[in-house]
Amino acid sequence: MLRKRGGWAGAVAVALVICGGGFAHAQPAEMAQPEIQCEQPQGREFERAAPEQAGLDSARLRDALNFAASRNRLNVQVFRHNCLIGEGPENAQTGHIPWNVWSVTKSIVSLLAGIAWDQGKLDIDAPIDRYLPPGIGDAEHRSITVENLLTETSGLRIGLVTEGLTGVIPVDPFSAVQALAVPFDNPPGTKFSYSQRNVDLLSYVIELAIGEPLQEFAQRELFGPIGIQRGDYYWARDRSGHTYGYAHLMIPPDDLSRLGMLTANDGRWHDREIVSRAYLHRATTSSSTNSCYGYLFWIGPDCAENAEFLPADMYSMSGLGLQHVFIIPSLDLMVVWTGVFGVHTNQGASGILQYGMEVPHEFFRELFAAFHDSPVPDPGQFVEPPLRFDASKYFDTDIALAVFGLGPDAYPGCNVLSCLNTPLAPPFSDAPPGCELLACVGPDPRTPGIH
């Protein structure tokens, strides 16, 4: 149900937020116009409102959406006050199609960790030794805490591409067990290092803590209550049957927006608490080792692909190829988009990997110009910084060889044929018809999607 925000008291509150949040050209309280507030969806459709009802200009918002489309944003959704006020030109064709959101998956695993913590099943401060079966992993690996995994401070060596490549193919026998053989570059808890295997290990630990497969828990406790049906999405598992945590959730953008809206509303869906405010506060607060990172969320401007001029309270879910959920509480604003890179750069392929901020910078520059009272002064056009591409952060031969049971990082008794006497499914056998790396498409009734 659409409703206006607040009357006279709401106008004063809006004015106070504007003054406290550093908005430019704020109106006096008595002049502020009440804006529309929408309810979270009851069915499949979000409530919509005209941009002007939420304090934005339609034409200028359309310019921002068209810019995003020109940068390969195949689906774009702009929400204010829970109202869908802007949609990309391809949304009608793409909103129901499951899309690989890559590392956005990590933030969703964080929500599941929060639910397990709320239920008393997962102790964030505990070492994973409490949950791992006896005899798996050495004492040093078992001393890693759940919070180390949530903050990417396990200390495990990283090789972003080689860690993820064997999930893309996919040939991983048992990703969490493979993580327990990766050597340490730093003592746990001392330094941020963005590891993929780290989050696969977290997914496994959550499964052990809750006593059931991660996806059954996710559907019952998270997805189902906010209207995401089991047939909507595909979430890949390794060949031992355990769910990947670092990536490979293929979910329709319309469902991803529900997860963003849940988070933006302090974990509540209508009158039900799905994830506690207490957990989300921890998850969206910077960790001691990285001011840009919380519990698998990117925190604040100038972090990951968060434009440097965004309000200080913003945070995001971020995935490869510019998959994003941007949440700005002080503006009651959320932007969700999916697509395939789209960065314009003069630095070739390396620039595409490094300059992920180009698209958000120019989009939010145009979006903020659409506000009747712009939140920030015009930051100017994006300027490419010097190229500092370091290939060593992306590739590690030993991590790749370990999948085949070879090299110093191989876990004893774990290779592409078997792992700890666990029967392994053949490669590719987990995927339903139509699901290939980036998306799930096709006429087969077994193909996931919003139907």
Secondary structure in CASP SS format (residue, H / E / C, confidence):
PFRMAT SS
TARGET T0000
AUTHOR 0000-0000-0000
METHOD secondary structure of the structure
MODEL  1
M C 1.00
L C 1.00
R E 1.00
K E 1.00
R C 1.00
G C 1.00
G H 1.00
W H 1.00
A H 1.00
G H 1.00
A H 1.00
V H 1.00
A H 1.00
V H 1.00
A H 1.00
L H 1.00
V H 1.00
I H 1.00
C H 1.00
G H 1.00
G C 1.00
G C 1.00
F C 1.00
A C 1.00
H C 1.00
A C 1.00
Q C 1.00
P C 1.00
A H 1.00
E H 1.00
M H 1.00
A C 1.00
Q C 1.00
P C 1.00
E C 1.00
I E 1.00
Q E 1.00
C C 1.00
E C 1.00
Q C 1.00
P C 1.00
Q C 1.00
G C 1.00
R C 1.00
E C 1.00
F C 1.00
E C 1.00
R E 1.00
A C 1.00
A C 1.00
P H 1.00
E H 1.00
Q H 1.00
A H 1.00
G C 1.00
L E 1.00
D C 1.00
S H 1.00
A H 1.00
R H 1.00
L H 1.00
R H 1.00
D H 1.00
A H 1.00
L H 1.00
N H 1.00
F H 1.00
A H 1.00
A H 1.00
S H 1.00
R C 1.00
N C 1.00
R E 1.00
L E 1.00
N E 1.00
V E 1.00
Q E 1.00
V E 1.00
F E 1.00
R E 1.00
H C 1.00
N C 1.00
C E 1.00
L E 1.00
I E 1.00
G E 1.00
E E 1.00
G C 1.00
P C 1.00
E C 1.00
N H 1.00
A H 1.00
Q H 1.00
T H 1.00
G C 1.00
H C 1.00
I C 1.00
P C 1.00
W E 1.00
N E 1.00
V C 1.00
W C 1.00
S C 1.00
V H 1.00
T H 1.00
K H 1.00
S H 1.00
I H 1.00
V H 1.00
S H 1.00
L H 1.00
L H 1.00
A H 1.00
G H 1.00
I H 1.00
A H 1.00
W H 1.00
D H 1.00
Q C 1.00
G C 1.00
K C 1.00
L C 1.00
D C 1.00
I C 1.00
D C 1.00
A C 1.00
P E 1.00
I H 1.00
D H 1.00
R H 1.00
Y C 1.00
L C 1.00
P C 1.00
P C 1.00
G C 1.00
I C 1.00
G C 1.00
D C 1.00
A H 1.00
E H 1.00
H H 1.00
R H 1.00
S C 1.00
I C 1.00
T E 1.00
V H 1.00
E H 1.00
N H 1.00
L H 1.00
L H 1.00
T C 1.00
E C 1.00
T C 1.00
S C 1.00
G C 1.00
L E 1.00
R C 1.00
I C 1.00
G C 1.00
L H 1.00
V H 1.00
T H 1.00
E H 1.00
G H 1.00
L H 1.00
T H 1.00
G H 1.00
V H 1.00
I C 1.00
P C 1.00
V C 1.00
D C 1.00
P C 1.00
F C 1.00
S H 1.00
A H 1.00
V H 1.00
Q H 1.00
A H 1.00
L C 1.00
A C 1.00
V C 1.00
P C 1.00
F E 1.00
D C 1.00
N C 1.00
P C 1.00
P C 1.00
G C 1.00
T C 1.00
K C 1.00
F C 1.00
S C 1.00
Y C 1.00
S C 1.00
Q H 1.00
R H 1.00
N H 1.00
V H 1.00
D H 1.00
L H 1.00
L H 1.00
S H 1.00
Y H 1.00
V H 1.00
I H 1.00
E H 1.00
L H 1.00
A H 1.00
I H 1.00
G C 1.00
E C 1.00
P C 1.00
L H 1.00
Q H 1.00
E H 1.00
F H 1.00
A H 1.00
Q H 1.00
R H 1.00
E H 1.00
L H 1.00
F H 1.00
G H 1.00
P H 1.00
I H 1.00
G C 1.00
I C 1.00
Q C 1.00
R H 1.00
G H 1.00
D H 1.00
Y C 1.00
Y E 1.00
W E 1.00
A C 1.00
R E 1.00
D C 1.00
R C 1.00
S C 1.00
G C 1.00
H C 1.00
T E 1.00
Y C 1.00
G C 1.00
Y C 1.00
A C 1.00
H C 1.00
L E 1.00
M E 1.00
I E 1.00
P C 1.00
P H 1.00
D H 1.00
D H 1.00
L H 1.00
S H 1.00
R H 1.00
L H 1.00
G H 1.00
M H 1.00
L H 1.00
T H 1.00
A H 1.00
N C 1.00
D C 1.00
G C 1.00
R E 1.00
W E 1.00
H C 1.00
D C 1.00
R E 1.00
E E 1.00
I C 1.00
V C 1.00
S C 1.00
R H 1.00
A H 1.00
Y H 1.00
L H 1.00
H H 1.00
R H 1.00
A H 1.00
T C 1.00
T C 1.00
S C 1.00
S C 1.00
S C 1.00
T C 1.00
N C 1.00
S C 1.00
C C 1.00
Y E 1.00
G C 1.00
Y C 1.00
L C 1.00
F C 1.00
W E 1.00
I E 1.00
G C 1.00
P C 1.00
D C 1.00
C C 1.00
A C 1.00
E C 1.00
N C 1.00
A C 1.00
E C 1.00
F C 1.00
L C 1.00
P C 1.00
A C 1.00
D C 1.00
M C 1.00
Y E 1.00
S E 1.00
M E 1.00
S E 1.00
G E 1.00
L C 1.00
G C 1.00
L C 1.00
Q E 1.00
H E 1.00
V E 1.00
F E 1.00
I E 1.00
I E 1.00
P H 1.00
S H 1.00
L H 1.00
D C 1.00
L E 1.00
M E 1.00
V E 1.00
V E 1.00
W E 1.00
T E 1.00
G E 1.00
V C 1.00
F C 1.00
G C 1.00
V C 1.00
H C 1.00
T C 1.00
N C 1.00
Q C 1.00
G H 1.00
A H 1.00
S H 1.00
G H 1.00
I H 1.00
L H 1.00
Q H 1.00
Y C 1.00
G C 1.00
M C 1.00
E H 1.00
V H 1.00
P H 1.00
H H 1.00
E H 1.00
F H 1.00
F H 1.00
R H 1.00
E H 1.00
L H 1.00
F H 1.00
A H 1.00
A C 1.00
F E 1.00
H C 1.00
D C 1.00
S C 1.00
P C 1.00
V C 1.00
P C 1.00
D C 1.00
P C 1.00
G C 1.00
Q C 1.00
F C 1.00
V C 1.00
E C 1.00
P C 1.00
P C 1.00
L C 1.00
R C 1.00
F C 1.00
D C 1.00
A H 1.00
S H 1.00
K H 1.00
Y C 1.00
F C 1.00
D C 1.00
T H 1.00
D H 1.00
I H 1.00
A H 1.00
L H 1.00
A H 1.00
V C 1.00
F C 1.00
G C 1.00
L C 1.00
G C 1.00
P C 1.00
D C 1.00
A C 1.00
Y C 1.00
P C 1.00
G C 1.00
C E 1.00
N C 1.00
V C 1.00
L C 1.00
S C 1.00
C E 1.00
L C 1.00
N C 1.00
T E 1.00
P C 1.00
L C 1.00
A C 1.00
P C 1.00
P C 1.00
F C 1.00
S C 1.00
D C 1.00
A C 1.00
P C 1.00
P C 1.00
G C 1.00
C E 1.00
E E 1.00
L C 1.00
L C 1.00
A E 1.00
C E 1.00
V C 1.00
G C 1.00
P C 1.00
D C 1.00
P C 1.00
R C 1.00
T C 1.00
P C 1.00
G C 1.00
I C 1.00
H C 1.00
END
